Every structure is written in C-alpha cells, then in structure tokens.
Amino acid sequence: MLGTVTPFCSCSSIPLFIGFTSAGLPLGVTFSFLISSPMVDLGSLVLLMSIFGAKIAIAYVIIGLVIAVIGGTIIEKLHMEKYVENFIMNASAVDINSPTLTRKERVIYAKDQVVETFKKVFPYILIGVGIGAIIHNWIPESWIESVLGGDNPFGVILATIVGIPMYADIFGTIPVAEALLAKGALLGTVLSFMMGVTTLSLPSIIMLKKAVKPQLLTLFIAICTVGIILVGYLFNIFSFLLI
C-alpha cells in the first residue's frame, strides 16, 4: 500500500528499496514495495479513471497490488536474503538530525516538493503524448489490430516484451496506452504493455543488478513477467465486464 502513494518510477524506487533492505525490513516486504511503487500510483489512478473509466482504473490498481503482494510473498517464502549484495545487508543505520519545521515551513516544503515532482513527471507526459499522437495519426489501425488485437493470441506476451526495454513512468505510459486502445488493441494487451514499461524497464533492471545477485534478479523478473502476462489475458477475457 505504501507503494501506491509514492509517485516514483521504477528507477526512483530502487534507492528506497535499498534503504528499506539495509534498515532490516523483510526482503519480501521491500520487493512488494519495489513492484507496487512504479506500477500503481494515486495520481495515475485519476488519469486512468478519466481515460479508461472507474471500473478499469480500480481493477488495474487492485491487480497491481495483488501482483506486488504475491511477488513479495514468494520471495519471502523462498528465503532469498543470501542473494542480496553484502554491501546492502551489512549497511549500518545512520542517524541524522531532523529539523523541526513550523506549519508555514511545512506548507512551503510541500509546495516545493509538488513543483519538483511536477518537473520530473511533465517531460514524460509530453513524450507519452507525442508517442500516442504518432500512433494515433500515422500508424495504420489494421497494423495495430493484427499485432495487438484479438486475432493474435501472443499479443499480450508481445506487448509485455516490447514494454520492458522502454523507460517511462506511469504518467508517460497512459497516453500511449490510450492511443493503442483507440487503434484496436485489446484492453488486457494494453494494460500488460503499461505494466511492462513501468515495472520492468531496462534501466531499472540494470540498476537492480547492482543490488541483488542474478538468482534473485531472475526470480523478480520472472514473477513480474508471468504476473503481467496472466493479468493481460484475464483482462482480455473479462474486459466486457469492465467496459
């Protein structure tokens, strides 16, 4: 649940994951956060509701949390702590002096954080809208339908694989997803693409490789990939209940 209120992309979530693990939190808990933080976001929930409707937005959030909880539970039950790099597990806690802020100073601090977050997110929104515009105006509808439509049984798998090398947060991915859906891509296929981009982006995997050993990294990727693909097919099957 903590991941849903943190507006971080996959790369921004990894330093928090490292900090939580170094502080002694259970590995399953920290991996649940690592999955849910980039995949589910309260701000994205508002955008999802405005574009796809409340049912789809709420279903997306619930499914994202389920994947995060299941993924973290599997990692915890398998006792994968030995596959975390030693420099993280052996890091010592550091106490810092936290300044006492007045209410006015807290408001100013919150405003500065909002501005900083907006500056980080806005470029990705522009990029996403730009890609969405290209898909909407220049890529033929028949091509999208043939690749990501119902006639291709591997559309969900393909969308997930294509999404992994990309790097964007959920805000930049939504306009692309909207354009794909408008061109005839199936709902579950589009949502799998979104989850693949936000949760398993290649830059985040490269960063995470520095923190965990190949066995744990492979398990994390496998859990997320299988979960995303299953969700995609389930949404495609039951999308008539949500639209």
Buried (B, 14 or more C-beta within 10 A) or exposed (E): EEBBEBBBBBBBBBEBBBEBBBEEEBBBBBBBBBBBBBBBBEBBBEBBBEBBEEEBBBBBBEBBBEBBBBBBBBBBEBEBBEBBBEEBEEBEEEEEEEEEEEEEEEEEEEEEEEEEEEEBBEEBBEBBBEBBEEBBEEBEBEEBBEBBBEEBEEBBBBBBBBBBEBBBBBBBBBBBBBBBBBBBBBBBBBBBBBBBBBBBBEBBBEBBEEBBBEEBBEBBBEBBBEBBBBBBBBBBEEBEEBE
